[in-house]
Amino acid sequence: MRLERDERSLLAYFPSSTRAQEAINALQEAGIREVQFDRVGRFGTRYNDQYNNPLANQASTITGLSLYSADINPLVKTDTRALLAADPSVSGVGLKNYGVAGNEGFLVTVVTSPERVDEVREIIEAHGGRL
């Protein structure tokens, strides 16, 4: 996104994709159209529902569930997968606020006019987002 001279951007972090999506829906209902949803993490891996869904019995790796990395090719990137598996968040021994996936790994970016910044902030905070 590129901001115009009279636009403002807000970056909001959410603890779950469900809360982020609820905020996006509320923003769009309020007439805010420039909204983008992303997942963020420390390791450059990306979330993929096809591989990281334990409810559908598709959790092929432990790092896929905790670090969203199950779609990393196991034959080509064995060193990457081994390093990810060594992360404390994978073993369940992660420290409080360590940054495990799902802590605040969901980013909503909003672009709006200066007059609507307070309204956007209220919607985001009402849905559990942190600016």
HELIX and SHEET records of a PDB file:
HELIX    1   1 SER A   17  GLU A   29  1                                  13    
HELIX    2   2 PRO A   54  ALA A   56  5                                   3    
HELIX    3   3 ILE A   62  LEU A   67  1                                   6    
HELIX    4   4 THR A   78  ALA A   85  1                                   8    
HELIX    5   5 PRO A   88  SER A   91  1                                   4    
HELIX    6   6 PRO A  114  ARG A  116  5                                   3    
HELIX    7   7 VAL A  117  ALA A  126  1                                  10    
SHEET    1   A 3 ARG A   8  PHE A  14  0                                        
SHEET    2   A 3 PHE A 106  THR A 112 -1                                        
SHEET    3   A 3 GLU A  34  ARG A  39 -1                                        
END                                                                             
